Amino acid sequence: MKHEESGGYTCPQSLGGGKPVPCIGKACAAWRWAEPKWGPPEKRRGYCGLGGEQKYPLNPENEQVG
């Protein structure tokens, strides 16, 4: 997901402590950048590292068939 979209999700760390808190995206130490690793910031995608390793393409338009 794009960093800007992360605020629509709840941080898993906040679930055990009472009040759910929105994800803060790239400002969090658990945020992991996925693909493309380099390039224009508007095309970069990431994910919550607490949810495990990302195994599926996050940005299919950057995938090359071949």
Phi, psi and omega in degrees: 000157174287151179306321182296334181278345187295332181296345179277359181246156179268137177292126181295334178293333184276349185290333182274351187250017179109264186279123177295141181239140179293152176298142179254010173060230187294349177280352182268143178293339181273351181294133179237133176278141181251258184229155343290145184291330177229153180136191182298133181305327182290346178259353183284144179232156178212186181201167177282121180291343178286343180272004180099178182288139178285123184250352184241152179300133179268339183223079186306334181293343178266354179285139178255132178270131177161000000 
